[in-house]
Amino acid sequence: MGLSDDDIHWAFKKFPRCMILSEKKIASRMDFLVNEIGFEPITVARTPKTLGYSLEKRIIPRCSVIRVLSLNGLIKKEKGLSAILSMSEERFLDAFVTKYQDQVPQLLNVYQKKTDVLELGIGNEGTP
């Protein structure tokens, strides 16, 4: 992913528990966050705690909601990766789903993975 040894050491030092994650888990999370969402590898490495979150239960649903809001022009300022993923479930739902439910009625379905971002017809152009 283009990270230096120093970047990797810094990530391990900041979040030692990532040492117990399998290479497959780290690679799948990095792949999604970098190649699907568009974060820079160094951004992920600087927030290594995010690698410990579930890809299916937390990372994909939350990033999908942020992508929809961004593509609809509802979020003007880019949110940080750590802020998006580390907040509590209740707080995330209040701040990003419930708040925009009137403007994007399918947002809860996107969050619950019942509707794909591409099904909304807003495309795949852009990142959170």
C-alpha positions as CSV (number, residue, x, y, z in Angstrom):
1,M,0.0,0.0,0.0
2,G,3.0,2.3,-0.1
3,L,3.6,2.7,3.6
4,S,7.1,3.0,4.9
5,D,8.4,0.8,7.7
6,D,8.3,3.9,10.0
7,D,4.5,4.3,9.2
8,I,3.8,0.7,10.0
9,H,5.9,0.8,13.2
10,W,4.1,4.0,14.3
11,A,0.7,2.4,13.7
12,F,1.7,-0.7,15.8
13,K,3.0,1.6,18.5
14,K,-0.2,3.7,18.6
15,F,-2.5,0.6,18.5
16,P,-0.6,-2.5,19.6
17,R,-3.7,-4.7,19.3
18,C,-3.4,-4.5,15.5
19,M,-0.5,-6.9,16.0
20,I,-3.1,-9.7,16.8
21,L,-5.2,-8.9,13.6
22,S,-4.6,-11.3,10.8
23,E,-2.9,-10.1,7.7
24,K,-6.1,-11.0,5.8
25,K,-8.2,-8.7,8.1
26,I,-5.7,-5.8,7.8
27,A,-5.5,-6.2,4.0
28,S,-9.3,-6.4,3.5
29,R,-9.9,-3.2,5.6
30,M,-7.0,-1.4,3.9
31,D,-8.3,-2.4,0.5
32,F,-11.8,-1.2,1.2
33,L,-10.8,2.1,2.8
34,V,-8.1,2.9,0.2
35,N,-9.5,1.4,-3.0
36,E,-13.2,1.7,-2.5
37,I,-13.6,4.8,-0.3
38,G,-10.5,6.7,-1.4
39,F,-8.7,7.3,1.8
40,E,-4.9,7.6,1.5
41,P,-3.0,4.6,3.0
42,I,-1.2,7.0,5.4
43,T,-4.6,8.2,6.7
44,V,-5.5,4.7,7.6
45,A,-2.1,4.0,9.1
46,R,-2.4,7.1,11.3
47,T,-5.7,5.9,12.6
48,P,-4.8,2.2,13.2
49,K,-7.7,1.6,15.6
50,T,-9.9,1.6,12.6
51,L,-8.3,-1.6,11.5
52,G,-9.8,-3.3,14.5
53,Y,-13.4,-2.5,13.6
54,S,-15.6,-5.0,11.7
55,L,-15.6,-4.4,8.0
56,E,-19.2,-5.8,7.6
57,K,-20.8,-4.4,10.7
58,R,-19.1,-1.0,11.1
59,I,-16.8,0.2,8.3
60,I,-18.9,-0.6,5.2
61,P,-22.2,0.7,6.5
62,R,-20.8,3.9,7.9
63,C,-18.6,4.7,4.9
64,S,-21.6,4.0,2.6
65,V,-23.7,6.5,4.5
66,I,-21.0,9.1,4.4
67,R,-20.5,8.5,0.7
68,V,-24.2,9.0,0.0
69,L,-24.3,12.2,2.0
70,S,-21.2,13.5,0.3
71,L,-22.4,12.6,-3.2
72,N,-25.7,14.4,-2.4
73,G,-23.9,17.5,-1.2
74,L,-25.2,17.2,2.3
75,I,-21.8,17.0,4.0
76,K,-19.7,19.9,3.0
77,K,-16.6,19.3,5.2
78,E,-14.9,16.0,4.9
79,K,-15.1,14.0,8.1
80,G,-12.1,12.2,9.5
81,L,-11.9,8.5,9.3
82,S,-11.5,8.1,13.1
83,A,-14.4,10.4,13.8
84,I,-16.7,8.4,11.4
85,L,-15.8,5.0,12.8
86,S,-15.1,5.6,16.5
87,M,-18.3,7.4,17.5
88,S,-21.0,5.3,19.3
89,E,-23.7,3.7,17.2
90,E,-26.4,6.0,18.7
91,R,-24.4,9.1,18.0
92,F,-23.6,8.0,14.4
93,L,-27.2,7.3,13.7
94,D,-28.3,10.7,15.1
95,A,-25.6,12.6,13.3
96,F,-25.6,11.0,9.9
97,V,-28.7,8.9,9.4
98,T,-31.6,10.4,11.3
99,K,-30.5,13.9,10.6
100,Y,-30.7,13.4,6.8
101,Q,-33.5,10.9,6.6
102,D,-35.9,13.5,5.1
103,Q,-33.4,14.5,2.3
104,V,-32.3,10.9,1.6
105,P,-35.2,8.5,2.6
106,Q,-33.1,5.4,1.7
107,L,-30.3,6.3,4.1
108,L,-31.3,3.8,6.8
109,N,-31.5,1.1,4.1
110,V,-28.0,2.0,3.0
111,Y,-26.8,1.8,6.6
112,Q,-28.5,-1.6,7.1
113,K,-27.0,-2.8,3.8
114,K,-30.5,-3.3,2.3
115,T,-29.7,-0.8,-0.5
116,D,-26.4,-0.4,-2.2
117,V,-25.1,3.1,-2.9
118,L,-25.1,2.4,-6.7
119,E,-28.8,1.5,-6.5
120,L,-29.6,5.0,-5.5
121,G,-28.5,6.2,-8.9
122,I,-25.9,8.7,-7.6
123,G,-22.9,6.8,-9.0
124,N,-19.5,5.9,-7.6
125,E,-17.8,9.2,-8.4
126,G,-16.4,10.8,-5.3
127,T,-15.3,9.9,-1.8
128,P,-16.2,11.0,1.6
